[in-house]
Amino acid sequence: MTQLVVGPFNRVEGDLEVRLDVQDGAVEAAYANSPLFRGFEKMLAGADPRDALTITPRICGICSISQSVAAALALADAAKVEMPQQAKLAAAVLHGVENLADHITHFYLFFMPDFARPAYEGHDWYDEVVTRFTATRGTSQKAALDARARLFHITGVLGGKWPHTLAIQPAGVTRAPTAAERVRMLSTLKGFRRFLEAHLFGAPLEDFLALESRADLATWRTGDAGLFLRAAQELGLDGLGVGPRRYLSYGAYPMASGRTTRAGLWVDGQMGAFDPTSIVEHVSRSWMTGAAAHPFEGYTDPDEDMSETGYSWCKAPRLDGLTAEVGALARGIVDGHPLALSVAADGGVAARIAGRLLEIARTQIWLEEWVTALDPAQRFMGEFEVPKDGRGAGLVEAARGSLGHWLTIEDGRIANYQIIAPTTWNFSPRDENDAPGPLEAALVGAPVAACDKTPLSVQHIVRSFDPCMVCTVH
């Protein structure tokens, strides 16, 4: 057996190092290290609870609105207040735009450039990939960047800026759009739909959403999505990087009638309820002190000596003692979309990207419906007062998966603030039972040639999860 350390990874948000045990040309075991401790949870201790609305979005410049919504919901839960219906719509629009843009960024800038590497020269799809996805020069990349920039005009209208808007508060949003701005946002979404249908899907969104099975998906050959699916099928990416096949979602986009997508845990083909009290973060293989605990009881205390039993600053969240994969694929599976359920049997690289493509189409349609439903004449902000004592949880779905903030207030100040990000779930180290995290499990079996220093198989698997390492450790 040989050991191989892969990292740092390019086109990954933040720092990541993966240690691989390689036997007979394949990964036998993997160990994911989040090498950067950031300390946001320590910074928040003793602060005014409202400071979380300003500080936590700075965790990440890509998913800052996800952090903002989670912080606002945690404060609202602690204060027992609720946003007006129109505020929930506006917050969902802001959040949905960010998630949609994140999916586009991942597909065009982070994931697809790997297929333009010289190692794939000779495949019949290679020249097309080079033309469309070569970094900084690809024709599809340029179109995607332009469309993404135009999409963010909606965030400017509702949030004033992106990233790090303060528009989303516990009791609502700070600005009601005018009727003219509503029309402008609908026009922006119409333009983004044109990009999706001309470039990404090469067909109406509704045609892609009508796909119900792996067999249906295998026949899709139009647009950039079709080009990816051709390459994935030839390279066998459906069977590469299969994770634990346990999928978790908190449910996305709270509305007056409930969440837009369902919350739940999908295990071995069976849907079960999600119980947030069953989350426990393990630290036995992390450079953290303390014991396994639910986020309300847990703390983030770094082990400055970096004991030999640990190998990552990341904690190991578990649900009922088990790992769970989170992300767009997990949301589609838990929500019961037929295509997501069909590819769940694979659970590999191709399935994760298919899950994102599916969610791109769904989110575009949701955004069109939400903006249409905005009523400038209605209330967008309620009353909010910081409680002297209390605690609350803010559970949301970022582009990369389930994000949770857990807040405890004592005597008007933050006594404890804990965050579990999507990459904390997916890139967690082993727990006290030595069970690997989802990425670590997915890497087992990946082919590694004798001369490989950064195996393409490993890079495809890592990027299919789209890690945000700066969000992972706080």
C-alpha positions in Angstrom: 0.0 0.0 0.0 1.2 3.5 -0.8 0.1 6.9 0.5 -0.7 9.9 -1.7 -1.5 13.4 -0.5 -3.6 15.4 -2.9 -3.9 19.1 -2.5 -4.2 22.0 -2.5 -7.0 21.8 -5.1 -7.6 24.5 -7.6 -11.1 25.7 -8.5 -12.2 24.9 -5.0 -13.4 27.6 -2.5 -10.8 27.5 0.3 -8.1 25.0 1.2 -8.4 21.2 1.0 -6.0 18.3 1.4 -6.9 14.7 1.0 -4.7 11.8 2.1 -5.2 8.6 0.1 -4.2 5.0 1.0 -3.8 3.4 -2.5 -3.7 -0.4 -3.0 -3.6 -2.2 -6.4 -4.3 1.0 -8.4 -7.3 2.1 -6.4 -8.1 4.2 -3.3 -8.6 1.9 -0.3 -9.2 4.7 2.3 -9.4 8.5 2.2 -8.9 11.1 4.9 -10.2 14.7 4.2 -8.4 17.5 5.9 -9.9 21.0 6.3 -6.6 22.8 7.1 -8.0 26.2 7.9 -9.5 27.1 11.3 -11.4 30.4 11.1 -13.0 31.0 14.5 -16.3 32.7 13.6 -18.2 30.9 16.4 -15.6 32.2 18.9 -15.9 35.7 17.5 -19.7 35.7 18.1 -19.5 34.8 21.8 -20.6 37.7 23.9 -21.8 39.8 21.0 -25.2 41.4 20.5 -27.3 38.8 18.8 -28.0 41.2 15.9 -24.3 41.1 15.1 -24.7 37.6 13.7 -26.6 39.2 10.8 -23.5 41.2 9.9 -20.7 38.7 10.9 -21.9 35.3 9.7 -22.4 36.3 6.0 -18.6 37.1 6.0 -18.0 33.4 6.4 -18.2 33.1 2.6 -18.5 35.4 -0.3 -20.2 32.8 -2.5 -23.1 31.8 -0.2 -23.4 34.9 2.0 -27.2 35.1 1.6 -27.5 31.5 2.7 -25.7 32.5 5.9 -27.7 35.6 6.2 -31.0 33.7 6.0 -29.9 31.1 8.5 -28.8 33.8 11.0 -32.1 35.7 10.5 -34.2 32.5 11.0 -32.2 31.6 14.2 -32.9 35.0 15.7 -36.5 34.8 14.6 -36.8 31.4 16.3 -35.3 32.7 19.5 -37.6 35.7 19.5 -40.6 33.7 18.4 -41.4 36.1 15.5 -42.2 35.3 11.9 -41.7 37.2 8.6 -44.8 38.5 6.8 -45.7 36.4 3.7 -44.4 38.9 1.2 -41.1 39.1 3.1 -40.7 35.4 2.9 -41.2 35.6 -0.9 -38.6 38.4 -1.2 -36.1 36.5 1.0 -36.7 33.4 -1.2 -36.0 35.4 -4.3 -32.7 36.7 -2.9 -31.7 33.3 -1.7 -32.9 31.6 -4.9 -30.9 33.9 -7.1 -27.7 33.2 -5.1 -28.2 29.5 -5.2 -29.0 29.6 -9.0 -25.9 31.6 -9.7 -23.8 29.3 -7.5 -24.9 26.3 -9.5 -24.0 28.0 -12.8 -20.6 29.0 -11.3 -19.9 25.5 -10.3 -20.9 23.8 -13.6 -19.1 26.3 -15.9 -16.1 27.5 -13.9 -15.3 24.8 -11.3 -16.4 21.4 -12.7 -16.4 21.3 -16.5 -12.9 22.7 -17.2 -11.5 19.3 -16.0 -12.8 17.7 -19.1 -10.7 20.0 -21.3 -7.5 18.5 -19.9 -5.1 16.9 -22.4 -5.6 13.6 -20.7 -9.0 13.3 -22.4 -7.7 14.2 -25.9 -9.0 11.8 -28.5 -12.5 11.4 -27.1 -15.1 12.5 -29.7 -16.5 15.2 -27.4 -13.1 16.6 -26.4 -12.8 19.4 -29.0 -16.3 20.7 -28.2 -15.4 20.7 -24.5 -12.2 22.6 -25.1 -14.1 25.2 -27.2 -16.8 25.7 -24.6 -15.1 25.2 -21.3 -11.4 26.0 -21.5 -10.7 28.3 -18.5 -11.0 32.0 -19.3 -11.6 31.4 -23.0 -14.5 29.0 -23.3 -17.5 30.3 -25.3 -20.0 28.8 -22.9 -18.1 30.1 -19.9 -18.2 33.7 -21.3 -22.0 33.4 -21.9 -22.5 32.0 -18.4 -20.5 34.8 -16.8 -22.5 37.5 -18.6 -25.8 35.8 -17.8 -24.8 35.4 -14.1 -23.9 39.1 -13.8 -27.2 40.1 -15.2 -29.1 37.7 -12.9 -27.5 39.5 -9.9 -29.3 42.7 -10.8 -32.2 41.2 -8.9 -30.1 41.1 -5.8 -29.3 44.8 -6.3 -33.0 45.6 -6.5 -34.0 43.7 -3.4 -30.8 43.6 -1.4 -28.9 46.7 -2.4 -25.7 44.6 -3.0 -24.2 41.2 -3.2 -22.5 39.7 -1.3 -23.1 40.5 2.3 -26.5 42.2 2.0 -28.2 43.1 5.3 -31.6 43.1 3.6 -32.9 39.9 5.3 -33.8 40.5 9.0 -35.6 38.2 11.5 -38.9 39.9 11.0 -38.8 40.6 7.3 -36.8 42.4 4.6 -35.7 46.0 4.6 -37.1 47.0 1.3 -40.3 46.5 -0.6 -40.0 46.5 -4.4 -42.0 48.9 -6.5 -44.3 47.7 -9.3 -41.7 48.9 -11.8 -38.9 47.0 -10.1 -41.1 43.9 -10.1 -41.4 44.2 -13.9 -37.7 44.7 -14.2 -36.9 41.6 -12.2 -39.3 39.5 -14.3 -37.5 40.9 -17.4 -34.1 39.9 -15.9 -35.4 36.4 -15.3 -36.7 36.2 -18.8 -33.2 37.0 -20.0 -31.7 34.3 -17.8 -34.2 31.7 -19.1 -33.0 32.6 -22.6 -29.4 31.8 -21.6 -30.4 28.5 -19.9 -32.5 27.4 -22.9 -30.0 28.5 -25.5 -26.8 27.3 -23.8 -27.1 25.0 -20.8 -30.1 22.9 -21.9 -30.5 23.7 -25.6 -34.2 23.2 -25.1 -37.1 24.5 -23.0 -36.6 24.0 -19.2 -39.9 22.1 -19.0 -38.5 19.5 -21.4 -35.6 18.7 -19.0 -37.9 18.7 -16.0 -40.1 16.2 -17.7 -37.2 13.6 -17.6 -38.2 10.9 -15.2 -35.5 8.2 -15.3 -31.8 7.5 -15.9 -32.8 6.1 -19.3 -34.5 9.4 -20.2 -31.4 11.3 -19.0 -29.1 9.2 -21.1 -30.9 10.4 -24.2 -30.4 14.1 -23.5 -27.9 15.4 -26.0 -28.6 19.1 -26.4 -26.8 22.1 -24.9 -23.9 22.1 -22.5 -25.8 19.7 -20.2 -26.0 17.2 -23.1 -22.2 17.5 -23.8 -21.5 16.8 -20.1 -23.8 13.8 -20.2 -22.1 12.4 -23.3 -18.7 12.7 -21.6 -20.0 11.3 -18.3 -21.5 8.3 -20.0 -18.4 7.4 -21.9 -16.2 7.9 -18.8 -18.4 5.9 -16.5 -19.0 8.8 -14.1 -22.3 7.3 -12.9 -20.4 4.7 -11.0 -17.5 6.9 -9.8 -17.6 8.5 -6.4 -20.6 6.7 -5.0 -21.3 8.1 -1.5 -23.2 6.6 1.5 -26.5 6.8 -0.4 -28.1 8.5 2.6 -29.5 11.9 1.6 -30.5 14.7 4.0 -32.4 18.0 3.4 -33.7 20.5 5.8 -36.2 21.7 3.2 -35.6 24.8 1.1 -37.2 28.3 1.0 -39.7 28.8 3.9 -43.0 30.1 2.7 -46.3 30.9 4.5 -47.7 27.4 3.5 -44.4 25.6 4.4 -41.1 24.9 2.8 -40.9 24.8 -1.0 -39.1 21.5 -0.9 -39.6 18.8 1.7 -37.4 18.1 4.7 -36.4 14.5 5.3 -33.8 11.8 5.3 -33.7 9.2 2.4 -32.0 5.9 3.3 -31.9 2.8 1.1 -34.9 3.8 -0.9 -37.0 4.8 2.1 -38.0 8.3 3.0 -38.0 9.2 6.7 -38.6 12.3 8.8 -35.8 14.6 9.7 -35.4 15.2 13.4 -33.0 18.1 14.1 -32.6 17.0 17.7 -30.8 13.9 16.5 -27.8 15.8 15.0 -24.6 15.2 16.9 -21.2 16.6 16.1 -18.3 14.3 16.8 -14.8 15.6 17.5 -12.7 12.4 18.2 -10.8 12.8 14.9 -10.9 16.6 14.7 -8.5 19.0 16.2 -11.1 20.1 18.7 -11.5 19.6 22.4 -14.7 18.5 24.1 -17.1 15.7 23.5 -19.7 14.7 20.9 -22.8 17.0 21.3 -25.8 18.5 19.6 -25.0 22.0 18.3 -27.1 23.7 21.1 -24.8 22.0 23.7 -21.6 21.9 21.6 -18.7 24.3 21.5 -15.9 25.1 19.0 -12.8 24.9 21.0 -9.7 24.3 18.9 -7.0 21.8 20.1 -4.0 24.1 19.7 -1.7 21.1 20.1 -3.3 19.4 17.1 -3.2 15.9 18.7 -2.2 13.0 16.6 -5.7 11.4 16.9 -7.1 14.2 14.8 -6.4 15.1 11.1 -8.9 17.9 10.3 -10.3 21.1 11.9 -13.7 20.0 10.6 -16.1 18.4 13.0 -18.0 15.2 12.1 -21.8 15.8 12.1 -24.0 12.7 12.2 -27.7 12.1 12.1 -28.8 9.3 14.4 -25.2 8.2 14.4 -24.9 8.0 10.6 -23.4 10.2 7.9 -25.6 11.9 5.4 -24.9 13.5 2.0 -26.3 16.9 1.4 -26.7 19.1 -1.7 -28.9 19.6 -4.8 -29.1 15.9 -5.5 -30.2 15.2 -1.9 -32.9 18.0 -2.1 -34.3 16.5 -5.3 -34.4 13.0 -3.8 -36.0 14.0 -0.5 -38.5 16.2 -2.4 -39.4 13.1 -4.5 -38.6 14.3 -8.0 -38.7 11.2 -10.3 -35.4 11.9 -12.0 -33.5 12.5 -8.8 -35.0 9.3 -7.3 -33.9 7.4 -10.4 -30.3 8.5 -10.3 -30.1 8.0 -6.6 -29.4 4.4 -7.3 -26.1 5.5 -8.8 -25.2 8.2 -6.3 -21.9 9.1 -8.1 -20.4 12.0 -9.9 -22.9 12.1 -12.7 -25.8 11.9 -10.4 -24.6 14.9 -8.3 -24.2 17.0 -11.5 -27.6 15.8 -12.8 -29.1 16.9 -9.4 -27.7 20.4 -9.9 -28.9 20.6 -13.5 -32.4 19.6 -12.3 -32.3 22.2 -9.6 -31.2 24.9 -12.0 -34.3 24.4 -14.0 -36.6 24.1 -11.0 -35.2 27.2 -9.3 -35.6 29.3 -12.4 -39.3 28.4 -12.6 -39.7 29.0 -8.8 -38.1 32.5 -9.1 -40.5 33.4 -12.0 -43.4 32.4 -9.8 -42.2 34.2 -6.7 -41.4 37.5 -8.4 -44.8 37.4 -10.1 -46.4 36.9 -6.6 -44.6 39.9 -5.1 -47.1 42.6 -4.1 -45.6 46.0 -3.4 -48.7 47.2 -1.6 -48.3 44.5 1.2 -46.2 44.5 4.3 -42.5 43.3 4.0 -41.4 43.9 7.7 -42.8 43.0 11.1 -41.8 43.8 14.6 -38.7 42.3 16.2 -37.1 42.7 19.7 -34.0 40.9 20.8 -35.0 38.5 23.7 -33.1 38.7 26.9 -32.8 34.9 27.0 -33.7 32.2 24.5 -32.3 30.0 21.8 -33.2 29.3 18.2 -32.2 27.4 15.1 -32.0 28.6 11.5 -32.1 25.7 9.1 -31.8 26.5 5.3 -30.6 24.9 2.1 -27.6 26.6 0.5 -26.6 25.6 -3.0 -24.2 23.0 -1.6 -26.7 21.6 0.9 -28.1 21.8 4.4 -26.9 24.7 6.5 -27.8 25.3 10.1 -27.2 28.0 12.7 -27.9 27.3 16.4 -28.0 30.3 18.7 -28.2 30.7 22.5 -28.9 34.1 24.1 -28.3 34.8 27.7 -28.8 38.2 29.3 -29.2 39.8 25.9 -25.9 38.6 24.5 -24.8 35.6 22.5 -23.8 32.8 24.9 -23.2 30.2 22.2 -23.4 30.1 18.4 -22.7 27.0 16.4 -22.8 26.4 12.6 -22.9 23.3 10.5 -22.3 24.1 6.9 -23.0 21.8 3.9 -19.3 21.0 3.5 -19.1 20.2 7.2 -21.5 17.3 6.4 -19.9 16.2 3.2 -16.2 16.6 4.0 -16.3 15.5 7.6 -13.6 13.3 9.1 -14.2 10.0 10.7 -16.2 9.8 13.9 -15.7 8.0 17.2 -16.8 4.8 15.4 -14.2 5.4 12.7 -17.0 5.7 10.1 -15.7 7.9 7.1 -17.5 11.1 6.0 -19.4 11.1 2.7 -16.5 12.3 0.6 -14.1 9.9 2.3 -16.5 7.1 1.5 -17.1 8.3 -2.1 -13.3 8.2 -2.8 -12.9 4.5 -2.0 -12.4 2.6 -5.2 -11.3 5.6 -7.3 -8.7 4.6 -9.8 -5.2 5.9 -9.3 -2.3 5.3 -11.7 1.2 4.7 -10.4 2.4 8.0 -11.8 -0.7 10.0 -10.7 0.0 12.9 -8.3 -3.5 14.5 -8.7 -5.7 11.8 -10.2 -8.5 13.1 -12.4 -10.8 10.5 -10.8 -10.2 12.1 -7.4 -10.7 15.6 -8.8 -14.0 14.7 -10.4 -15.3 13.2 -7.2 -14.2 16.2 -5.0 -15.6 18.8 -7.4 -18.9 16.9 -7.8 -19.5 17.8 -4.1 -18.5 21.4 -4.8 -16.7 22.0 -1.5 -16.7 25.4 0.2 -13.9 24.9 2.6 -14.1 28.4 4.0 -17.6 27.5 5.2 -16.5 24.3 6.8 -14.7 25.3 10.0 -15.7 28.3 12.0 
